[in-house]
Amino acid sequence: MATPRRNNRSPSAQLKAIAYLDNILAKEEARARGAEEALMLDSDGHLACASAANIFIWANGRLLTPSVDCGVLPGIVRAAILELAPGLGIETREDRIAVSRLPEIEGAFLTNSLIGVVSLTRIGERALPAHPLTARLAAAYELLLDSADRNG
């Protein structure tokens, strides 16, 4: 977990603006530790996001993502995943996710407009398995992009 936290009480928390400096510092901290990405908590200690992406976790057969009141950017790909998942029979929930739940997760992935959908292979020292439904969601998202490209 990164030292800087997302200030979920700030009106600028959902904007890529000067408030994004904490995310940049978190990514630098992660790279100094040998990681590619940093997970960030909100002011209350709940999981918020990665330094440059939204996060989704698989827990108890459901897909969970931090709610926007955790100070996350309401990303375009995040919204698409939340829209696509029910059509694939995947139950989703936006919620406050306690860090104490991380040891029980079945998998996780990140989303943003540059990377699309990318599975996390580990959180800290814990290796994460590739959840089979992540690949289905990624494929559905790619089809959505292809359809948008064809239809202008």
Order of alpha helices (4+ residues) and beta strands (2+ residues): alpha-beta-beta-beta-beta-alpha-beta-beta-beta-beta-beta-beta-alpha
